[in-house]
Amino acid sequence: MKVIPHINSILLKTSLYYSHMKNNKWYFTTSSIIFTVVAIAHLGRILLVLPASVAGYDIPLWVSGIAVLLAGYLATRGFMEAHKLG
């Protein structure tokens, strides 16, 4: 009875999974579009000074500023990866 799977089997499955994800241009493009929409929504909240609250707590505008930077970075990196895959 094997309790721990063979390490080569784990490494092979992991490498096959990541090689498939690396070559998936559709995945990078779709996720980048979603991150772009999120960044635009947070930027709109900042520009229009819209209030936001979660479970009764007010969310300050600087949180949206961080979200714009983070989502914008992820969108940019995703589009760059998709472009790199051709």
Contacts in CASP RR format, 6 or more apart in sequence:
PFRMAT RR
TARGET T0000
AUTHOR 0000-0000-0000
METHOD contacts of the structure
MODEL  1
MKVIPHINSILLKTSLYYSHMKNNKWYFTTSSIIFTVVAIAHLGRILLVL
PASVAGYDIPLWVSGIAVLLAGYLATRGFMEAHKLG
21 27 0 8 1.000
22 85 0 8 1.000
23 85 0 8 1.000
24 85 0 8 1.000
25 82 0 8 1.000
25 85 0 8 1.000
25 86 0 8 1.000
28 78 0 8 1.000
28 79 0 8 1.000
28 81 0 8 1.000
28 82 0 8 1.000
28 85 0 8 1.000
29 78 0 8 1.000
29 79 0 8 1.000
29 82 0 8 1.000
31 74 0 8 1.000
31 78 0 8 1.000
32 74 0 8 1.000
32 75 0 8 1.000
32 76 0 8 1.000
32 77 0 8 1.000
32 78 0 8 1.000
32 79 0 8 1.000
32 82 0 8 1.000
33 75 0 8 1.000
35 71 0 8 1.000
35 72 0 8 1.000
35 74 0 8 1.000
35 75 0 8 1.000
35 78 0 8 1.000
36 71 0 8 1.000
36 72 0 8 1.000
36 75 0 8 1.000
38 67 0 8 1.000
38 71 0 8 1.000
39 67 0 8 1.000
39 68 0 8 1.000
39 71 0 8 1.000
39 72 0 8 1.000
39 75 0 8 1.000
42 64 0 8 1.000
42 65 0 8 1.000
42 67 0 8 1.000
42 68 0 8 1.000
42 71 0 8 1.000
43 64 0 8 1.000
43 65 0 8 1.000
43 68 0 8 1.000
44 50 0 8 1.000
45 52 0 8 1.000
45 61 0 8 1.000
45 64 0 8 1.000
46 61 0 8 1.000
46 64 0 8 1.000
46 65 0 8 1.000
46 68 0 8 1.000
49 61 0 8 1.000
51 58 0 8 1.000
52 58 0 8 1.000
52 59 0 8 1.000
52 64 0 8 1.000
53 59 0 8 1.000
END
